[in-house]
């Protein structure tokens, strides 16, 4: 289950970007995960709970996941299409297409802290 490694890497990234004081007030992490990112959201949530249970300092932090659909761009008809059921074809002209422009993301989108303000990561 590589999700445990991913969660540990998320915390390592945050620890390198924010001070201990900031991390002590962290309440939630928003992730954007594409359907082609090779990450199962439920397994990611379970791994997050396992890591935060073991790490006392992060036990109150929540993980919010936004799933990003797969989108392709067809250069023939200049159409961007959302892929359904992994059928990689242009929704406009019907031609097979694997020019993925969205859906591979695995991003820390936003970090929430106790303060009113939110700090977006790079």
N, C-alpha and C positions, 0 to 999 in steps of 0.2 A: 504494500500500500504506500505509494509514493506521496500521498497527500500529507502524511506526517512530516516528511522532509520539506514539502512546500510550506506548511504552516510554520515550521521552525525557520525557514528562510524568510518568511514574511516578518516574523518577529526580529530576526537578525537585521533585516533591512530597516525596520522602524527604529531599532536600537542605534543604528549608525546615523540616522537622520534626526532623531529627536533626543533631547536631554532626558535624564532620569526623572527629573521633576515633571516634564511633559508626559512621559510614559506613565507616571504614577496617576495621572488624571485621565488617561485614555479610557473611553467608554465603549467605542465600537470601531470596527474596521469595515469599510465598504469595498468589496471586490467586484470587478467585472470579469466574468469568465465566459469565453466563447465556447460554443458547442463543439468546436474542433480542437480545444485546448488539452484534450486527453485528461480531463479532471471531472470526476463525478461530484456534483454539488453535495449530495447526501454524505458521501465519504469524506468530503472536505469539511463539512460541519462536524462529523464524528471525530475526525482527526483534530480539528480545532478544539473541541471539548476535551479530548484526551490531553492535549498539550497544555491547555489553560488549567486543567485540573491539577496537572503535575507542577506547573509553574505558579506558585502562590501569588506572585505579583500581577498576573493577568487573569485571575479568576472571575473578575467582574466584566471583562471585555466581551462584547458580542461580535459575531461575524455576520455581515449582511452580504448576500450574494445576488448579483444581477446577472442573469444569463443573457448572453449576446447571441442573437441568431446568426446563421451563416448567410452571407450575402456575396454575390458574384457580380462582376461587371462584364458585360458583353461588348467588346469593341466593334462588332459588326453593326449592331443597332444602337449602340451607346445607351444601353439600359442597365440599370442596377436591379437585381432580382434577389428576393429572399428565397432561400432553398428550403423546400419541404421534403421530409422523408429521405433526405440525402440524395435526391435526384438533381444532379448538377447539370441543369439545362436552363437556358435563358427563358424567362417567363414571357418575353415578347416574341422572339423569333423561333424559339424551340430548339436552337442549336445546342449541342453539348458544350459545356464550358466549365473549366476548373480555375478560373481567374478569381480567386477568393480575395475579397477586399475587407471582409469583416467576419469574425467568428473564431479567430485564433487567439484572442486576447486572454491574458492572465495578468490582470493589473490591480494594484492597490489603487483604488480610485479616490478614496477619501478616508481620513482618520478623524474620529470624533473625540473631543475632550470634554471634561466637566464644564469648562468655560462655555459661554454662549457662542464664541466663534469656533469655526471649523477650520482645520488646516488641511489643504489639499496637498498631496505629495506630488513629486515630479513625475 
